[in-house]
Amino acid sequence: MEGAKVAAGLPEPCAEMLLGIFRASRRGDFSTVDATFEKLLDREPTPLRDMLAAEPTLALQTQQK
């Protein structure tokens, strides 16, 4: 996956970061939220799944920049 992103013009550090996020997500690293996060935000955090569902083109916009 990383090689394909780099070949498509994405800088290697960005491809590595995206791959790291993907792997962490697959491991379930983002499945729990510490209560401190809500205190820092002063609101309930929005799950990444909900953000991506609301803005499905967000990933595409980021890749095009």
N, C-alpha and C positions, 0 to 999 in steps of 0.2 A: 504494500500500500504506500509506504513512504517513498519508494522509488518512483512510483507512478505520479505522486504529487510533485516531486522534484522535477521529473521529466515534463510535467505540465506547466512548469514555471514557478511553482511555489518555492520560496527560499527554503533551504534545508533545515534551518532552525525552526521554521514554522511547521514544516512537515513532521519534524521530530516531536514538537509540542502537541500537534494534533494526534499523532500516533500514541503519545503518552496518555492523553485524555481519553482516547478510545479504549486503550488497554485498562486504564483505571476504572472506566465505566463498566467494562465487561467483568471486572473483578468485583464490582459492587461497591467501589470506594465512595460513590456519591449517594448511596442509598440511605444514609442517616445524616441528620443535621444536628449539630450541637446547639443547645439552648443559647449559648453565647452569641451565636450568629443572629438570632432573632433580636437579642438585646442590642447588638451593634447596629442593626438595620432599623430598629425601632418599628418593626413590622414583621409579619410572618414571611419567611423566605419563600420565593417561588421556585418550585422544583424545575430543574433543567428540562425535564420531559414536557412540562406545561409551557415553558418558554418556547421550545422548538415547535410544539404543536401550534402555538399562537403565531409564530413567525417562521414558517417553513422555508422561506427564502433567505433567512439570515445567514446560513452557512454559505449559500451561493453568492450572496453579496460580498462576504468576506473574501472568498476566493477570487473574485473578479477585481479586487482593488490591487 
